[in-house]
C-alpha cells in the first residue's frame, strides 16, 4: 500500500515539476529524481534486511544442526569406546582359556588325527585287497 501512495505522490510531484519547467525552473525535476533514488534505496534496504534476516535464521539453523551432530558423534564415540573395552575384555578371557588348554588340546588333536589317518589307511588297503583279490 505504501508503494502506491509513494507512487501517487511522485506522480503529483512530476506534474508539479512540469508546471515549474514551463516557468523555466528545473529544481522540481531534480527533487523528483532524488525521491525516486531514495525510494529505490529504501526498497533495496528492505530487500537487504529481508535477506540478512533470512541468512541469520539459516545460520542459526545450521548451528543447531551442527551442535546436534556433534552431540550424536560424541555419544557414538563413547559407545564405541565402551564396546572396545568390552571386546578387549572378552579377547583377554579367550586368550587365557586358549593359553591354558591349548598345549594339551593340540597334542590330543595331533594324536587323534594320527590314529584316524592310520585307521583309514589300513581300511582302504584291506578293502582294496578284497576287491582286487
C-alpha positions in Angstrom: 0.0 0.0 0.0 2.8 2.5 0.9 4.3 1.9 -2.5 1.1 3.1 -4.3 1.0 6.2 -2.1 4.6 6.9 -2.8 4.0 6.4 -6.5 1.0 8.8 -6.4 3.0 11.4 -4.5 5.8 11.1 -7.0 3.3 11.5 -9.9 2.0 14.7 -8.3 5.5 16.0 -7.9 6.2 15.1 -11.6 3.1 17.2 -12.6 4.3 20.0 -10.4 7.7 19.6 -12.0 6.2 20.1 -15.4 4.5 23.3 -14.2 7.7 24.6 -12.9 9.5 23.5 -16.1 7.1 25.6 -18.1 8.0 28.5 -15.9 11.7 27.9 -16.5 12.6 26.1 -13.3 14.5 22.8 -13.2 14.7 22.3 -9.5 11.5 20.2 -9.3 12.7 17.6 -11.7 15.9 17.1 -9.7 13.9 16.7 -6.5 11.7 14.1 -8.3 14.8 12.1 -9.3 16.1 12.4 -5.7 12.7 11.0 -4.5 12.9 8.1 -7.0 16.5 7.4 -5.9 15.5 7.5 -2.2 12.5 5.2 -2.9 14.8 2.8 -4.8 17.3 2.9 -1.9 14.5 2.2 0.6 13.3 -0.8 -1.4 16.9 -2.0 -1.7 17.5 -1.6 2.1 14.2 -3.5 2.8 15.3 -6.3 0.5 18.7 -6.4 2.1 17.2 -6.5 5.6 15.0 -9.4 4.5 18.0 -11.3 3.1 20.1 -10.6 6.2 17.3 -11.8 8.5 16.9 -15.0 6.3 20.6 -15.6 6.4 20.6 -15.1 10.2 17.9 -17.7 10.6 19.7 -20.0 8.2 23.0 -19.8 10.1 21.1 -20.3 13.4 19.6 -23.5 11.9 22.9 -24.6 10.6 24.5 -24.0 14.1 21.7 -26.1 15.8 22.2 -28.9 13.3 26.0 -28.9 13.8 25.5 -29.0 17.6 23.1 -31.9 17.4 25.5 -33.8 15.1 28.4 -33.1 17.5 26.4 -34.5 20.4 25.5 -37.5 18.3 29.1 -38.1 17.3 30.2 -37.8 21.0 27.6 -40.4 22.0 28.6 -42.7 19.2 32.3 -42.2 20.2 31.6 -43.0 23.9 29.6 -46.1 22.9 32.4 -47.3 20.6 34.9 -46.8 23.4 32.7 -48.8 25.8 32.3 -51.6 23.1 36.0 -51.6 22.5 36.6 -52.1 26.3 34.1 -55.0 26.3 35.7 -56.6 23.3 39.2 -56.3 24.8 38.0 -57.9 28.0 36.4 -60.8 26.0 39.6 -61.2 23.9 41.7 -61.3 27.1 39.4 -64.0 28.6 39.6 -66.1 25.3 43.4 -65.8 25.4 43.6 -67.0 28.9 41.4 -70.0 28.1 43.3 -71.0 25.0 46.7 -70.4 26.6 46.0 -72.8 29.4 44.4 -75.6 27.4 46.0 -75.1 24.0 49.1 -77.2 24.6 47.1 -80.2 25.8 44.4 -79.8 23.2 47.0 -79.5 20.4 48.7 -82.7 21.4 45.4 -84.6 21.7 44.3 -83.3 18.3 47.5 -84.4 16.7 47.2 -87.9 18.3 43.5 -88.3 17.2 44.4 -87.2 13.7 47.3 -89.7 13.5 45.2 -92.6 14.8 42.4 -91.7 12.4 44.8 -91.5 9.4 46.3 -94.9 10.2 42.9 -96.4 10.6 41.6 -95.0 7.3 44.9 -96.1 5.6 44.5 -99.8 6.7 40.8 -99.8 6.0 41.4 -98.7 2.4 44.2 -101.3 2.0 42.0 -104.1 3.3 39.1 -103.1 1.2 41.3 -102.8 -1.9 42.8 -106.3 -1.2 39.4 -107.9 -1.1 38.0 -106.1 -4.2 41.0 -106.8 -6.4 41.6 -110.0 -4.9 
